[in-house]
Amino acid sequence: MANLKTYDDISKAVTASENVLTVTIGELRDVNGSGRLGPYVVEAISKNLAAKGIGHYPPELPQEQWRKVRLFRLGSPIADLIGLVMDVDDEGNDAKLRDFAANDAKATLDQIRQMVCV
């Protein structure tokens, strides 16, 4: 993975990874310039990521440095999908998830047809 030293580096890495990137919270802690993970440090990391247009899963960042965190570009289709999966209180999201999966399958089939029917 890319050498992440700043939040700008993280933003560029997320973009280069097609809007989704998995890192350890320890890597994010180092970018933040913190010595130890704790509630205030993970809160600061979350706010700094949001300021760069980056969301994260899990919603509550872990405090064990080895734990992994999935980063994603806010406003992207991946962010929409993650939001649909996480919001279990809205029963309408089930239908949206089905539509999302069906559209993705259709797009894949369309790409295959374009390659085969050239």
Summary of the structure (lengths in Angstrom):
residues: 118
radius of gyration: 17.1
end to end distance: 36.0
largest distance: 56.6
contacts: 308
relative contact order: 0.13
helix: 56%
strand: 13%
